[in-house]
Amino acid sequence: MAESLRDQLLKSGIVKQVREEKRPAPPQGGKSHRHAGKPPQHKQGGKPQGAPRPPRDQSEIDLAKAYAIRAQTEAQERKRAEQAAAEEARLRRERKAKIQQLLEGKSLNKAEVDHLRHFEYGGKIRRVHVDADQLAAINAGELGVVQQQGRYLLVTREIAEQVRAIDAHQVALLVEPGSEGGVGEDGVPDDLMW
């Protein structure tokens, strides 16, 4: 009959026979000695079954719970910001519609004009085309300039005041009557031709 691998290794002298007394005894649970030094591994959760969980303080919050609370708070903040932006956009559209309706057919701009009235609006120098009478009326405060859809419309003072009541940012130029004879804040006359 064929010899076992153990017997063959012993005969060749590669392995010395180990006495039975020196071998470690298997654990009482009846498990083999291969798993004696390692904790049992389980596929689910990585924790041994039946091992009690260490007691937790009530003040200690689970990490996953903290992340969930944080994500929920951030989502609520984003939702509030989106609602506020949508409300602001709705109000802006309503103001534009009111101003558009107010300005309809009341613009005093003319096609054939020979003067420019320069003014500062939005941090830049802008201009509106006017005739000599309109230039004098603007500098006297009788006319105003309103910005609507990228254009500068010449309107009466009353219309400019109504536009200012709806949205003050749309009034590009409105000189106060009785000011220093058409001299701007920088000391340059308003009707100076550039």
Phi and psi restraints in degrees (value plus and minus 20) as a CYANA .aco file:
   2 ALA   PHI     -95.2   -55.2
   2 ALA   PSI     122.0   162.0
   3 GLU   PHI    -101.0   -61.0
   3 GLU   PSI     131.9   171.9
   4 SER   PHI     -94.3   -54.3
   4 SER   PSI     143.1   183.1
   5 LEU   PHI     -80.9   -40.9
   5 LEU   PSI     -57.8   -17.8
   6 ARG   PHI     -82.6   -42.6
   6 ARG   PSI     -65.3   -25.3
   7 ASP   PHI     -85.3   -45.3
   7 ASP   PSI     -59.0   -19.0
   8 GLN   PHI     -85.3   -45.3
   8 GLN   PSI     -61.9   -21.9
   9 LEU   PHI     -87.0   -47.0
   9 LEU   PSI     -56.8   -16.8
  10 LEU   PHI     -86.9   -46.9
  10 LEU   PSI     -59.3   -19.3
  11 LYS   PHI     -87.7   -47.7
  11 LYS   PSI     -56.6   -16.6
  12 SER   PHI     -95.9   -55.9
  12 SER   PSI     -38.1     1.9
  13 GLY   PHI      68.6   108.6
  13 GLY   PSI     -16.9    23.1
  14 ILE   PHI     -90.3   -50.3
  14 ILE   PSI     -59.8   -19.8
  15 VAL   PHI    -136.8   -96.8
  15 VAL   PSI     114.9   154.9
  16 LYS   PHI    -111.8   -71.8
  16 LYS   PSI     128.8   168.8
  17 GLN   PHI     -94.9   -54.9
  17 GLN   PSI     113.8   153.8
  18 VAL   PHI    -118.8   -78.8
  18 VAL   PSI     114.8   154.8
  19 ARG   PHI     -92.7   -52.7
  19 ARG   PSI     128.9   168.9
  20 GLU   PHI     -85.7   -45.7
  20 GLU   PSI     -49.8    -9.8
  21 GLU   PHI     -88.2   -48.2
  21 GLU   PSI     -51.4   -11.4
  22 LYS   PHI    -102.0   -62.0
  22 LYS   PSI     -34.4     5.6
  23 ARG   PHI     -90.4   -50.4
  23 ARG   PSI     121.0   161.0
  24 PRO   PHI     -89.6   -49.6
  24 PRO   PSI     123.2   163.2
  25 ALA   PHI     -94.6   -54.6
  25 ALA   PSI     122.8   162.8
  26 PRO   PHI     -86.0   -46.0
  26 PRO   PSI     132.1   172.1
  27 PRO   PHI     -80.7   -40.7
  27 PRO   PSI     139.1   179.1
  28 GLN   PHI     -83.4   -43.4
  28 GLN   PSI     -46.2    -6.2
  29 GLY   PHI     -89.2   -49.2
  29 GLY   PSI     -25.0    15.0
  30 GLY   PHI      66.6   106.6
  30 GLY   PSI      -8.9    31.1
  31 LYS   PHI    -107.0   -67.0
  31 LYS   PSI     137.2   177.2
  32 SER   PHI     -91.8   -51.8
  32 SER   PSI     146.3   186.3
  33 HIS   PHI     -96.4   -56.4
  33 HIS   PSI     -26.7    13.3
  34 ARG   PHI     -87.8   -47.8
  34 ARG   PSI     -50.9   -10.9
  35 HIS   PHI    -121.7   -81.7
  35 HIS   PSI      -7.8    32.2
  36 ALA   PHI     -85.8   -45.8
  36 ALA   PSI     -58.7   -18.7
  37 GLY   PHI    -110.4   -70.4
  37 GLY   PSI     -27.9    12.1
  38 LYS   PHI    -131.2   -91.2
  38 LYS   PSI     125.9   165.9
  39 PRO   PHI     -92.9   -52.9
  39 PRO   PSI     129.9   169.9
  40 PRO   PHI     -83.6   -43.6
  40 PRO   PSI     118.2   158.2
  41 GLN   PHI    -126.3   -86.3
  41 GLN   PSI     116.5   156.5
  42 HIS   PHI    -141.9  -101.9
  42 HIS   PSI     130.5   170.5
  43 LYS   PHI     -93.8   -53.8
  43 LYS   PSI     -49.3    -9.3
  44 GLN   PHI    -120.3   -80.3
  44 GLN   PSI      97.9   137.9
  45 GLY   PHI      60.2   100.2
  45 GLY   PSI     -38.4     1.6
  46 GLY   PHI      54.8    94.8
  46 GLY   PSI     -13.0    27.0
  47 LYS   PHI    -130.8   -90.8
  47 LYS   PSI     124.1   164.1
  48 PRO   PHI     -86.0   -46.0
  48 PRO   PSI     126.4   166.4
  49 GLN   PHI     -93.0   -53.0
  49 GLN   PSI     123.0   163.0
  50 GLY   PHI      61.3   101.3
  50 GLY   PSI     -27.5    12.5
  51 ALA   PHI     -94.8   -54.8
  51 ALA   PSI     107.9   147.9
  52 PRO   PHI     -90.9   -50.9
  52 PRO   PSI     123.1   163.1
  53 ARG   PHI     -97.6   -57.6
  53 ARG   PSI     119.7   159.7
  54 PRO   PHI     -85.8   -45.8
  54 PRO   PSI     122.2   162.2
  55 PRO   PHI     -85.1   -45.1
  55 PRO   PSI     122.6   162.6
  56 ARG   PHI    -127.5   -87.5
  56 ARG   PSI     125.7   165.7
  57 ASP   PHI     -91.6   -51.6
  57 ASP   PSI     131.5   171.5
  58 GLN   PHI     -88.1   -48.1
  58 GLN   PSI     -48.3    -8.3
  59 SER   PHI     -96.8   -56.8
  59 SER   PSI     -39.8     0.2
  60 GLU   PHI     -98.3   -58.3
  60 GLU   PSI     107.7   147.7
  61 ILE   PHI    -126.8   -86.8
  61 ILE   PSI     118.8   158.8
  62 ASP   PHI     -81.2   -41.2
  62 ASP   PSI     120.7   160.7
  63 LEU   PHI     -80.1   -40.1
  63 LEU   PSI     -62.4   -22.4
  64 ALA   PHI     -83.9   -43.9
  64 ALA   PSI     -56.9   -16.9
  65 LYS   PHI     -86.1   -46.1
  65 LYS   PSI     -60.1   -20.1
  66 ALA   PHI     -83.8   -43.8
  66 ALA   PSI     -62.7   -22.7
  67 TYR   PHI     -84.1   -44.1
  67 TYR   PSI     -58.3   -18.3
  68 ALA   PHI     -85.3   -45.3
  68 ALA   PSI     -62.1   -22.1
  69 ILE   PHI     -84.6   -44.6
  69 ILE   PSI     -63.5   -23.5
  70 ARG   PHI     -82.9   -42.9
  70 ARG   PSI     -64.2   -24.2
  71 ALA   PHI     -83.2   -43.2
  71 ALA   PSI     -59.2   -19.2
  72 GLN   PHI     -85.8   -45.8
  72 GLN   PSI     -62.4   -22.4
  73 THR   PHI     -83.0   -43.0
  73 THR   PSI     -64.6   -24.6
  74 GLU   PHI     -83.8   -43.8
  74 GLU   PSI     -58.5   -18.5
  75 ALA   PHI     -84.5   -44.5
  75 ALA   PSI     -60.5   -20.5
  76 GLN   PHI     -85.9   -45.9
  76 GLN   PSI     -60.6   -20.6
  77 GLU   PHI     -83.5   -43.5
  77 GLU   PSI     -63.1   -23.1
  78 ARG   PHI     -81.5   -41.5
  78 ARG   PSI     -62.1   -22.1
  79 LYS   PHI     -84.0   -44.0
  79 LYS   PSI     -62.5   -22.5
  80 ARG   PHI     -83.8   -43.8
  80 ARG   PSI     -61.6   -21.6
  81 ALA   PHI     -84.5   -44.5
  81 ALA   PSI     -60.8   -20.8
  82 GLU   PHI     -85.2   -45.2
  82 GLU   PSI     -60.0   -20.0
  83 GLN   PHI     -85.7   -45.7
  83 GLN   PSI     -61.0   -21.0
  84 ALA   PHI     -84.7   -44.7
  84 ALA   PSI     -61.7   -21.7
  85 ALA   PHI     -85.6   -45.6
  85 ALA   PSI     -60.0   -20.0
  86 ALA   PHI     -85.4   -45.4
  86 ALA   PSI     -59.5   -19.5
  87 GLU   PHI     -86.0   -46.0
  87 GLU   PSI     -62.4   -22.4
  88 GLU   PHI     -83.6   -43.6
  88 GLU   PSI     -61.4   -21.4
  89 ALA   PHI     -83.7   -43.7
  89 ALA   PSI     -59.7   -19.7
  90 ARG   PHI     -83.9   -43.9
  90 ARG   PSI     -64.8   -24.8
  91 LEU   PHI     -83.9   -43.9
  91 LEU   PSI     -59.2   -19.2
  92 ARG   PHI     -84.2   -44.2
  92 ARG   PSI     -61.5   -21.5
  93 ARG   PHI     -83.6   -43.6
  93 ARG   PSI     -60.5   -20.5
  94 GLU   PHI     -83.5   -43.5
  94 GLU   PSI     -63.0   -23.0
  95 ARG   PHI     -82.7   -42.7
  95 ARG   PSI     -62.7   -22.7
  96 LYS   PHI     -81.2   -41.2
  96 LYS   PSI     -62.5   -22.5
  97 ALA   PHI     -84.0   -44.0
  97 ALA   PSI     -61.3   -21.3
  98 LYS   PHI     -82.9   -42.9
  98 LYS   PSI     -64.7   -24.7
  99 ILE   PHI     -85.2   -45.2
  99 ILE   PSI     -61.8   -21.8
 100 GLN   PHI     -79.6   -39.6
 100 GLN   PSI     -64.6   -24.6
 101 GLN   PHI     -85.4   -45.4
 101 GLN   PSI     -59.2   -19.2
 102 LEU   PHI     -86.8   -46.8
 102 LEU   PSI     -58.3   -18.3
 103 LEU   PHI    -103.6   -63.6
 103 LEU   PSI     -31.2     8.8
 104 GLU   PHI     -78.6   -38.6
 104 GLU   PSI      96.7   136.7
 105 GLY   PHI      57.9    97.9
 105 GLY   PSI     -14.4    25.6
 106 LYS   PHI    -131.1   -91.1
 106 LYS   PSI     -10.6    29.4
 107 SER   PHI     -96.0   -56.0
 107 SER   PSI     118.8   158.8
 108 LEU   PHI    -123.9   -83.9
 108 LEU   PSI      -8.5    31.5
 109 ASN   PHI     -85.4   -45.4
 109 ASN   PSI     123.0   163.0
 110 LYS   PHI    -138.6   -98.6
 110 LYS   PSI     134.5   174.5
 111 ALA   PHI     -97.0   -57.0
 111 ALA   PSI     -62.5   -22.5
 112 GLU   PHI    -123.8   -83.8
 112 GLU   PSI      76.7   116.7
 113 VAL   PHI    -152.8  -112.8
 113 VAL   PSI     140.2   180.2
 114 ASP   PHI    -143.9  -103.9
 114 ASP   PSI     -15.8    24.2
 115 HIS   PHI    -144.2  -104.2
 115 HIS   PSI     135.3   175.3
 116 LEU   PHI    -139.2   -99.2
 116 LEU   PSI     117.8   157.8
 117 ARG   PHI    -133.0   -93.0
 117 ARG   PSI      93.3   133.3
 118 HIS   PHI    -109.2   -69.2
 118 HIS   PSI     126.8   166.8
 119 PHE   PHI    -176.8  -136.8
 119 PHE   PSI     140.2   180.2
 120 GLU   PHI    -115.3   -75.3
 120 GLU   PSI     109.1   149.1
 121 TYR   PHI    -170.3  -130.3
 121 TYR   PSI     105.5   145.5
 122 GLY   PHI      47.2    87.2
 122 GLY   PSI       9.9    49.9
 123 GLY   PHI      61.1   101.1
 123 GLY   PSI     -15.0    25.0
 124 LYS   PHI    -151.1  -111.1
 124 LYS   PSI     139.9   179.9
 125 ILE   PHI    -104.0   -64.0
 125 ILE   PSI     102.9   142.9
 126 ARG   PHI    -133.8   -93.8
 126 ARG   PSI     153.7   193.7
 127 ARG   PHI    -168.6  -128.6
 127 ARG   PSI     133.2   173.2
 128 VAL   PHI    -152.6  -112.6
 128 VAL   PSI     121.1   161.1
 129 HIS   PHI    -106.7   -66.7
 129 HIS   PSI     106.5   146.5
 130 VAL   PHI    -160.1  -120.1
 130 VAL   PSI     145.9   185.9
 131 ASP   PHI    -116.7   -76.7
 131 ASP   PSI     159.9   199.9
 132 ALA   PHI     -82.4   -42.4
 132 ALA   PSI     -61.3   -21.3
 133 ASP   PHI     -87.2   -47.2
 133 ASP   PSI     -60.9   -20.9
 134 GLN   PHI     -86.3   -46.3
 134 GLN   PSI     -57.3   -17.3
 135 LEU   PHI     -81.1   -41.1
 135 LEU   PSI     -64.7   -24.7
 136 ALA   PHI     -85.2   -45.2
 136 ALA   PSI     -58.1   -18.1
 137 ALA   PHI     -88.8   -48.8
 137 ALA   PSI     -57.2   -17.2
 138 ILE   PHI     -84.1   -44.1
 138 ILE   PSI     -66.4   -26.4
 139 ASN   PHI     -87.7   -47.7
 139 ASN   PSI     -45.1    -5.1
 140 ALA   PHI    -104.7   -64.7
 140 ALA   PSI     -31.6     8.4
 141 GLY   PHI      70.6   110.6
 141 GLY   PSI      -8.4    31.6
 142 GLU   PHI    -104.1   -64.1
 142 GLU   PSI     -44.7    -4.7
 143 LEU   PHI    -142.4  -102.4
 143 LEU   PSI     138.0   178.0
 144 GLY   PHI    -155.8  -115.8
 144 GLY   PSI     148.6   188.6
 145 VAL   PHI    -140.1  -100.1
 145 VAL   PSI     109.2   149.2
 146 VAL   PHI    -139.1   -99.1
 146 VAL   PSI     116.8   156.8
 147 GLN   PHI    -111.7   -71.7
 147 GLN   PSI     104.7   144.7
 148 GLN   PHI    -161.6  -121.6
 148 GLN   PSI      97.7   137.7
 149 GLN   PHI      32.9    72.9
 149 GLN   PSI      25.2    65.2
 150 GLY   PHI      61.2   101.2
 150 GLY   PSI     -21.0    19.0
 151 ARG   PHI    -132.9   -92.9
 151 ARG   PSI     136.3   176.3
 152 TYR   PHI    -129.7   -89.7
 152 TYR   PSI      94.1   134.1
 153 LEU   PHI    -123.5   -83.5
 153 LEU   PSI     115.1   155.1
 154 LEU   PHI    -107.8   -67.8
 154 LEU   PSI     103.6   143.6
 155 VAL   PHI    -156.9  -116.9
 155 VAL   PSI     147.9   187.9
 156 THR   PHI     -90.4   -50.4
 156 THR   PSI     143.9   183.9
 157 ARG   PHI     -81.7   -41.7
 157 ARG   PSI     -59.7   -19.7
 158 GLU   PHI     -81.8   -41.8
 158 GLU   PSI     -63.7   -23.7
 159 ILE   PHI     -85.6   -45.6
 159 ILE   PSI     -61.6   -21.6
 160 ALA   PHI     -82.5   -42.5
 160 ALA   PSI     -57.8   -17.8
 161 GLU   PHI     -86.4   -46.4
 161 GLU   PSI     -59.2   -19.2
 162 GLN   PHI     -86.0   -46.0
 162 GLN   PSI     -59.9   -19.9
 163 VAL   PHI     -84.6   -44.6
 163 VAL   PSI     -60.8   -20.8
 164 ARG   PHI     -81.2   -41.2
 164 ARG   PSI     -57.0   -17.0
 165 ALA   PHI     -85.9   -45.9
 165 ALA   PSI     -53.7   -13.7
 166 ILE   PHI     -98.6   -58.6
 166 ILE   PSI     -71.7   -31.7
 167 ASP   PHI    -172.6  -132.6
 167 ASP   PSI      86.2   126.2
 168 ALA   PHI     -85.6   -45.6
 168 ALA   PSI     -43.5    -3.5
 169 HIS   PHI     -92.0   -52.0
 169 HIS   PSI     -36.3     3.7
 170 GLN   PHI    -104.2   -64.2
 170 GLN   PSI     -34.6     5.4
 171 VAL   PHI    -103.4   -63.4
 171 VAL   PSI      92.3   132.3
 172 ALA   PHI    -105.7   -65.7
 172 ALA   PSI     -56.3   -16.3
 173 LEU   PHI    -172.2  -132.2
 173 LEU   PSI     105.1   145.1
 174 LEU   PHI    -172.3  -132.3
 174 LEU   PSI      84.0   124.0
 175 VAL   PHI     -99.4   -59.4
 175 VAL   PSI     115.3   155.3
 176 GLU   PHI     -92.9   -52.9
 176 GLU   PSI     111.3   151.3
 177 PRO   PHI     -85.1   -45.1
 177 PRO   PSI     124.1   164.1
 178 GLY   PHI      61.2   101.2
 178 GLY   PSI      -7.3    32.7
 179 SER   PHI     -94.7   -54.7
 179 SER   PSI    -197.3  -157.3
 180 GLU   PHI     -84.3   -44.3
 180 GLU   PSI      38.1    78.1
 181 GLY   PHI      37.4    77.4
 181 GLY   PSI      16.2    56.2
 182 GLY   PHI      59.3    99.3
 182 GLY   PSI      -2.0    38.0
 183 VAL   PHI    -119.3   -79.3
 183 VAL   PSI     104.6   144.6
 184 GLY   PHI     -92.8   -52.8
 184 GLY   PSI     159.7   199.7
 185 GLU   PHI     -83.3   -43.3
 185 GLU   PSI     -47.1    -7.1
 186 ASP   PHI    -108.0   -68.0
 186 ASP   PSI     -16.2    23.8
 187 GLY   PHI      66.6   106.6
 187 GLY   PSI     -19.5    20.5
 188 VAL   PHI    -114.5   -74.5
 188 VAL   PSI     110.4   150.4
 189 PRO   PHI     -79.2   -39.2
 189 PRO   PSI     119.5   159.5
 190 ASP   PHI     -86.9   -46.9
 190 ASP   PSI     -47.8    -7.8
 191 ASP   PHI    -114.1   -74.1
 191 ASP   PSI      -7.8    32.2
 192 LEU   PHI     -83.6   -43.6
 192 LEU   PSI     109.8   149.8
 193 MET   PHI    -105.3   -65.3
 193 MET   PSI     106.8   146.8
